[in-house]
Amino acid sequence: MANRVTEPYLVGQDAIAGELLRGRWCVYLHEWLGDDHDLTTWRAQVAGHAARSGVEVCFVEIPRKDMTLVANVRALPTFEQVTESVAALEHYRGRVAGRRRSAQ
């Protein structure tokens, strides 16, 4: 597993299993669900895609951050890696919010 976290990027549900097979993990911002989807359905869909690829996943909700961690149970990230991922996504949120304020 990598020691550092990359710049956040969006991965579709069908690609998450491939990321997990490569020893990566995903932290998903709940606002990416939009108004038409719910977290329970999203989790079931991700788990289904992963199962078809032979990946056993675990989900860890981070409620105070409105995020969910998705990881391969055979390649779990360290606490430090999760902390860095969450910090990177919080930074990303701040940049997006700043751009929205500037555009108004």
Residue pairs with C-beta under 8 A, 6 or more apart in sequence:
1 23
1 24
1 75
1 77
1 78
1 81
2 23
2 24
2 81
3 81
4 84
5 81
5 84
5 85
5 88
7 88
8 88
8 89
8 92
10 32
11 19
11 26
13 42
13 45
13 46
13 49
14 49
16 26
16 46
16 49
16 50
16 70
17 49
17 50
17 52
17 53
17 55
18 53
19 25
19 26
20 26
20 50
20 55
20 57
20 70
20 71
20 72
20 75
21 53
21 55
21 72
23 72
23 75
25 69
25 70
25 71
25 72
25 75
25 76
25 77
25 81
25 82
25 85
26 69
26 70
26 71
27 62
27 67
27 68
27 69
27 70
27 82
27 85
27 86
27 89
28 42
28 67
28 68
28 69
28 70
29 66
29 67
29 89
29 93
30 39
30 66
30 67
30 68
31 66
33 39
33 42
39 61
39 68
43 59
43 68
46 57
46 59
46 70
47 57
47 59
50 56
50 57
55 72
56 72
56 73
56 74
57 70
57 71
57 72
57 73
58 70
58 71
58 73
58 76
59 68
59 69
59 70
60 68
60 69
60 71
61 67
61 68
61 69
62 68
62 69
62 86
65 86
65 89
65 90
67 86
67 89
69 77
69 82
69 85
71 77
77 85
